[in-house]
């Protein structure tokens, strides 16, 4: 009886990795050089593809970790933004109560409108 792998997870990422593996196997690439010895050792083509997909996902994960380490969070929230602004104003000490109102304040009550259908 063959052990079946779980199909849970992000299906879009799994599809992209599958397409990457198939494209790598079509021509003489690094992926093909990784897969050919596995088929020569007696693995089935599907097992060789599965090994290549695992190899590709490991490489993708390693690159994501490296990217996350290179990008330090900046004060503004976006990479490359070195301003000290906040969401409530351009000055870091501006509080939400110090923010100006959006328009002129009127003391007259608004007229009630009835919704007609």
HUHU-V29189 format. One record per residue. SS is DSSP state (H for helix, E for strand, - for the rest). PHI is phi in radians with two decimals (NA if undefined). NEAR is the number of other C-alpha atoms within 10 Angstrom. Layout:
BEGIN
ss->SS phi->PHI near->NEAR
ss->SS phi->PHI near->NEAR
END
This chain:
BEGIN
ss->- phi->NA near->3
ss->- phi->-1.57 near->4
ss->- phi->-1.35 near->5
ss->- phi->-1.71 near->6
ss->- phi->-1.35 near->6
ss->- phi->-1.19 near->6
ss->- phi->-1.70 near->8
ss->- phi->-1.24 near->7
ss->- phi->2.06 near->8
ss->- phi->-1.35 near->8
ss->H phi->-1.21 near->10
ss->H phi->-1.16 near->9
ss->H phi->-1.17 near->11
ss->H phi->-1.06 near->15
ss->H phi->-1.14 near->11
ss->H phi->-1.10 near->12
ss->H phi->-1.13 near->19
ss->H phi->-1.11 near->19
ss->H phi->-1.10 near->13
ss->H phi->-1.02 near->15
ss->H phi->-1.14 near->22
ss->H phi->-1.13 near->16
ss->H phi->-1.12 near->13
ss->H phi->-1.11 near->18
ss->H phi->-1.39 near->19
ss->H phi->-1.27 near->10
ss->- phi->-2.37 near->11
ss->- phi->-1.32 near->9
ss->- phi->-2.22 near->12
ss->H phi->-1.10 near->10
ss->H phi->-1.13 near->21
ss->H phi->-1.15 near->19
ss->H phi->-1.15 near->14
ss->H phi->-1.32 near->17
ss->H phi->-1.46 near->24
ss->H phi->-1.01 near->15
ss->H phi->-1.11 near->12
ss->H phi->-1.23 near->17
ss->H phi->-1.22 near->15
ss->H phi->-1.20 near->10
ss->- phi->-1.41 near->9
ss->- phi->1.85 near->10
ss->- phi->-1.29 near->15
ss->- phi->-1.28 near->12
ss->H phi->-1.00 near->13
ss->H phi->-1.18 near->10
ss->H phi->-1.17 near->14
ss->H phi->-1.17 near->21
ss->H phi->-1.13 near->23
ss->H phi->-1.09 near->15
ss->H phi->-1.13 near->17
ss->H phi->-1.13 near->25
ss->H phi->-1.10 near->22
ss->H phi->-1.13 near->15
ss->H phi->-1.10 near->16
ss->H phi->-1.15 near->17
ss->H phi->-1.16 near->16
ss->H phi->-1.12 near->12
ss->H phi->-1.16 near->12
ss->H phi->-1.12 near->13
ss->H phi->-1.10 near->11
ss->H phi->-1.05 near->12
ss->H phi->-1.17 near->12
ss->H phi->-1.13 near->12
ss->H phi->-1.13 near->11
ss->H phi->-1.10 near->11
ss->H phi->-1.10 near->11
ss->H phi->-1.18 near->11
ss->H phi->-1.29 near->10
ss->H phi->-1.31 near->9
ss->- phi->-1.69 near->11
ss->- phi->-1.49 near->11
ss->- phi->-1.11 near->14
ss->- phi->-1.74 near->13
ss->- phi->-1.05 near->14
ss->- phi->-1.42 near->14
ss->- phi->1.70 near->13
ss->- phi->-1.90 near->12
ss->- phi->-1.05 near->11
ss->- phi->1.59 near->12
ss->- phi->-1.58 near->12
ss->- phi->-1.86 near->12
ss->- phi->-1.36 near->14
ss->- phi->-1.79 near->13
ss->- phi->-1.38 near->16
ss->- phi->-2.19 near->15
ss->- phi->-1.26 near->11
ss->- phi->-1.64 near->15
ss->- phi->-3.10 near->14
ss->- phi->-1.43 near->11
ss->- phi->-1.73 near->12
ss->- phi->-1.09 near->12
ss->- phi->-1.65 near->12
ss->- phi->-1.23 near->14
ss->- phi->-1.69 near->12
ss->H phi->-1.17 near->10
ss->H phi->-1.36 near->8
ss->H phi->-1.50 near->10
ss->- phi->-1.28 near->10
ss->- phi->-1.20 near->9
ss->- phi->-1.27 near->8
ss->- phi->-1.24 near->6
ss->- phi->-2.75 near->6
ss->- phi->-1.20 near->6
ss->- phi->-1.58 near->7
ss->- phi->-2.03 near->7
ss->- phi->-1.71 near->6
ss->- phi->-1.39 near->6
ss->- phi->-1.21 near->6
ss->- phi->-1.35 near->7
ss->- phi->-1.29 near->6
ss->- phi->-1.28 near->6
ss->- phi->-1.98 near->6
ss->- phi->-1.73 near->6
ss->- phi->-1.41 near->5
ss->- phi->-1.80 near->4
ss->- phi->-2.09 near->3
END
